[in-house]
Amino acid sequence: MYNKITKCRAVSTNVKLLPEVLVQMKLAPQWTLKDESRLCRETIKFKDFETTWSFLNQLSMRAHLWGHHPTISTTYNKVDLELTTHDIEGGPAISDIDIKMAKRIEHYVNLYK
């Protein structure tokens, strides 16, 4: 499995803020923008506790490999996720790495639904 995982470059201070319109176009519709578009949020419900934690284990491995960690809150079969980039000029704000992570999360959600 690890040979299929691609590492992301570390986020640096020269990462640019994405305009709100561009962020909305790139994100799947279930993601919502919060705090004046400085973070994106999604709530996901799975069928049971085991499925929820299988999803979270997969997500945590990817987040660790990419060095970009979402804020995660979970209760039984419900997961609340928030993505933002802290080390960005003018940040925290949504950057390309957040968009990439959101797309990967959607891929994992589809695997476990």
C-alpha positions in Angstrom: 0.0 0.0 0.0 2.8 2.5 0.8 4.2 2.2 -2.7 1.0 3.7 -4.0 1.1 6.8 -1.8 2.6 9.9 -3.1 4.0 12.5 -0.8 3.0 16.1 -1.1 5.6 18.9 -0.9 5.6 20.7 2.5 3.6 23.8 2.6 5.7 27.0 2.8 5.0 30.6 3.4 5.0 31.4 -0.3 1.8 29.5 -0.7 -0.8 31.8 -2.2 -4.3 32.4 -0.9 -7.0 31.1 -3.2 -9.9 33.3 -4.2 -13.2 32.2 -2.7 -14.8 31.6 -6.2 -11.9 29.3 -7.2 -12.1 27.4 -3.9 -15.9 26.8 -4.3 -15.3 25.6 -7.9 -12.6 23.1 -6.8 -14.4 21.7 -3.8 -17.1 19.1 -3.9 -20.5 20.6 -3.0 -20.7 18.9 0.4 -17.8 21.0 1.6 -18.8 24.4 3.0 -16.7 27.5 3.5 -16.5 29.0 7.0 -14.8 31.9 8.7 -14.7 34.2 5.7 -13.5 31.3 3.5 -10.5 30.6 5.7 -11.5 27.0 6.3 -13.6 24.4 4.6 -15.8 21.9 6.6 -17.6 18.7 5.9 -19.7 16.4 8.1 -19.8 12.7 7.0 -22.0 9.9 8.4 -21.1 6.3 8.0 -23.2 3.2 8.7 -21.5 2.2 11.9 -18.6 2.8 14.3 -16.2 0.3 12.7 -16.6 1.9 9.3 -16.1 5.3 10.8 -12.8 4.3 12.3 -11.6 2.4 9.2 -12.1 5.7 7.3 -10.3 7.7 10.0 -7.3 5.3 10.0 -6.9 5.6 6.2 -7.3 9.4 6.4 -4.8 9.7 9.3 -2.2 7.8 7.3 -2.6 10.1 4.3 -2.5 13.2 6.5 0.7 12.1 8.2 2.4 11.3 4.9 1.5 14.6 3.4 2.2 16.5 6.6 -1.1 18.2 6.4 -3.6 17.4 9.2 -7.3 18.2 9.2 -9.1 19.0 12.4 -11.2 15.9 13.2 -14.1 15.5 15.6 -16.0 12.2 15.7 -19.0 10.8 17.5 -19.9 7.1 16.8 -20.7 7.2 13.1 -20.3 10.9 12.4 -17.1 12.7 11.5 -16.7 16.5 11.3 -13.6 17.6 9.3 -12.1 21.0 8.9 -9.3 21.9 6.5 -7.1 25.1 6.5 -3.5 26.0 6.0 -1.9 27.7 9.0 1.6 28.5 7.6 0.4 30.7 4.8 0.9 34.4 4.4 -2.2 36.1 5.4 -3.5 32.8 6.9 -4.8 30.6 8.1 -6.6 30.2 4.9 -7.5 27.6 2.3 -4.7 26.6 -0.1 -4.1 24.1 -2.9 -3.1 21.5 -0.3 -6.5 21.8 1.4 -8.2 21.3 -2.0 -6.0 18.3 -2.7 -6.7 16.8 0.8 -10.5 17.4 0.4 -10.4 15.5 -2.9 -8.6 12.6 -1.3 -11.1 12.6 1.6 -13.9 12.4 -0.9 -12.2 9.4 -2.5 -12.0 7.7 0.9 -15.6 8.5 1.8 -16.7 6.8 -1.5 -14.7 3.7 -0.5 -16.4 3.4 2.9 -20.0 4.4 2.0 
